[in-house]
Amino acid sequence: MKMKKHLQLIIFILIILKNLIFKKKKYKLKFIAKLNENNQKKEWYFKFNVFDLEARTEGLDKFFNTYFNDKNEINMLLITSKIMQPQLKNEYYELIGEPLKKKRNTIELDKYTYGRKYNLIQQNKEIIKLYVCPLTLFIIGHYPNYVYVKNITNDKQSIFFPEFF
């Protein structure tokens, strides 16, 4: 049993390194909802398919509870980009990263430790301000300038692959 945990940890570290080095543009991710300890509100978790692990996605609760409150499990397709992709605006939710603060020609350290703020844009209007936590670094490897998000839970043609491959 201990050997299995060590192997899982090694695989997890290798996946993180792979995501930092080889940045993909598309990600299929699974999120699940659970009621908090008081059974008063849903909290959303990222489901690592490679392992039997879940990680809290605190910053995305507002987004998921606003648009997918009737669901307890969501499969999402994320497309990341450095530049705006107008052709995706009709089918996807658009998240635009707020500009990173600079100090003396260097980006603040909190870019890598405290997450990044995004604005959810729909029909050229800001709908919700979101905070994307550092879990993003483990999944995507960076904080993209633009993220396009689409619910593919009911898409019969979407074969759901593990998020890292």
Sequence and secondary structure as in RCSB ss.txt:
>XXXX:A:sequence
MKMKKHLQLIIFILIILKNLIFKKKKYKLKFIAKLNENNQKKEWYFKFNVFDLEARTEGLDKFFNTYFNDKNEIN
MLLITSKIMQPQLKNEYYELIGEPLKKKRNTIELDKYTYGRKYNLIQQNKEIIKLYVCPLTLFIIGHYPNYVYVK
NITNDKQSIFFPEFF
>XXXX:A:secstr
 HHHHHHHHHHHHHHHHHHHHS  SEEEEEEEEEE TTSSSEEEEEEETTTTEEEE GGGHHHHHHH TT SEEE
EEEEEESS  GGGTTTSEEEEE    EETTEE THHHHS EEEEEEETTEEEEEEEE THHHHHTSS  SEEEEE
E TT TT     TT 
